[in-house]
Amino acid sequence: MQRHRPGRSSRLGRPLPGYLEVLDVAVAQSRTLAEADGPLHRVVVNAVFARKMFVPPRSIGQTFKLSRDGTAPSFAVVGVARNTRCENVQGELRPIVYRVLEGDRDFDDGK
């Protein structure tokens, strides 16, 4: 059961494989991203995103869309990362979605 719809408050990270490890972002549940995850639309989300989107603790395997018009693909959660601060050290923690970078393809291209 979805609890929250991702929107402008959700931050999207499009890293290369190994990005989370380089920045020492710990994955609390399941696994990190692999290169093969990109074309399959698999993502790692942070704990804030998981808590807002899904009924805890059932985040792994859940799917969601980041497009309001329904044209973007569904993304499947393969891991939940611990919360990190990306922009500043103060303020509220924001939901984050990490998806493997796939060349120069646009996120909302629907492919």
Buried (B, 14 or more C-beta within 10 A) or exposed (E): EEEBEBEEEBBEBBBEBEBBEEEEBEBBBBEBBEEEBBEEBBBBBBBBBBBBBBEEEEBBEBEBBBBEEEEBBEBBBBBBBEBBEEEEEEEEEBBBBBBBBBEEEEBBEEE
